[in-house]
């Protein structure tokens, strides 16, 4: 069984606790808060296994965070590194271009409808700007703009003459 080391044995100095406490007050990211909290607990004298139990991570994760912090005693070393992420889809299709095409009448563009659906608009924008955009992606972008896509509802000019028969004997009596 390992003997628990004191914070000074691990490499913490008298400036570390105030530095970590101050950073803990300012942090906004959940994961960075978790890392700072675990390192601060170890700096206060709580064992690594207890800190891992309190924070809800493995003891190896806490050891990694403590050693990462103690390497240069910088709080910035505990923050997430920037990641490239997934590249944006259909970059040429911008907010202005979506709004411009929505103002156009699809019937005059050769489509057999008078209203845009998200799927039809996605197909039209893909052909127009020569890049594929998924209807789901287009719907998400339209929502970010403040638009919402609803299915068109068709209204007939006159009521069905057999409506009473379809509804049953109690209708219109």
Secondary structure, DSSP 8 states (H G I E B T S, - for coil): ------HHHHT--TTHHHHHHHHHHH---HHHHHHHHHHHHHHTT--HHHHHHHHTS-HHHHHHHHHHHHHHT-GGGGS------S--S-TT--HHHHHHHHHS-TTTTT-S-SS--HHHHHHHHHHHHTS---HHHHHHHHHHHT----------SS--TTHHHHH-TTTT-
